Amino acid sequence: MNTTKRIGIKRVTVVISFSLFLMAFQNCGNVNFSTQDTETPSAVAGVIPPSADAPSNSVQFEIPDQPYEKLSESSFFKLADKTAVNTLTYVNFKLYSPQYPLYSDGASKRRWVYVPEGTAIDNSDPDSWVFPKGTILFKEFSVGGKKIETRVFEKITNQSGFSAWRASVYVWLANQLDADLLKVDNSYSQTDIEMLPYQANVVGSQYRMVTMTQCQTCHATVKDVSQGFSYLQLSDASKSINVFKLDKLGYFSNSINRLDSIPGTEMERAAIGYIQSNCATCHSGVGPGPHNFRHKSTSQTLAEEPLIKAIGASSGLVTFGAPLNSRLYNRMANKSMPRVTLFTQDSAGLKLLEDWITNSVMP
């Protein structure tokens, strides 16, 4: 091949590579209720191709014997900000957004799920999904556009329940270049000098990271850990990733032919949906508290909703027409619910509950 042809090929290669690089960038921003849950990525951290043995539309994550010391050691770090994660190349690694997010002092969140190629989520019980071994769940928290923490759940056995998963928390450096594995239960039990390098220290008066114990408190109340990746939470057709689209990609053991929906008016669905993330995570019949607020996909009327049944069986839990006489409203107002450390009252969520309690009657 002569020199002129070789130079021409090199120029074409550079142009194609640069074009693909630019396609990987896209800004994010989406708000659900008072909590930001973003569906589209912010900036590219790097790109890795699928393994040579895997189909071109899959990506492989290995779960190490011990958690990575730094998040940058994981393939997730290189892929999380690729636009392709959401809509294009990697069908088994998806950025998703639940329709009813948990309030977390207004922090922005991004969530990803990885399901190994050739496996499927057992959804034979539509309200209690069981994930295959090798599944990984990621949740990233940011305040003021800066990443604070990334929580990682890795399924390490074929059983179900919290003990089948390994939970890890990575704390982002203030320079945003990497995140370190948290090796203590409570990050704030560390000295000021130990906390100094981290963005969590910078925003310590606005947002507080969870403890590892709190992870178990919330995620042990469902059959197989996940609170946000579920039938109800993914039954929003307006989301770029929903149960119908995941079903077409082969995510489930049983085909899904309808969206799950809370019965009632738009106001009732919004209020009861809000309670699913902010209250039912604990009040689910298996966690702390005597009540069961968790929605069932078989509920066809409001009267069949577990929350409405709990209200009918408990005096003062909700007094329709009188929010201030309702324990559920007051516990949200004084920040004793949800059971996370909050600095800021969720004013939008409270207004949602206030309007529902004021303008509704017992079904």
Protein Blocks (a to p, Z undefined) as FASTA:
>chain_A
ZZklmmmmmmmmmmmmmmmmmmmgccedddehjbccdfbdfbdcbdcdddfkbcfkbccd
dddfbdcfbfklpmklmmmmgmklmmmmmmmbccdddfbdcdeehiacdddddddehiac
dfkbmklccddehiacdddddeehiafbdcddddfbfbecjklpccddddddfklpaccd
dfbfblklpcfklmmmpmklmmmmmbccddfklmmmmmmmpfnopaklcfklmmcfkbmb
dfklmmmnopafbdcfbdcddeddfklmmmmmmmmmmmmmmmnojagcjbdfbdcfklmb
fklpmklmmmmmpghkacghilklpmklmmmmnopaccbddfbdcfklmmmmmmmmmmpc
cZZ
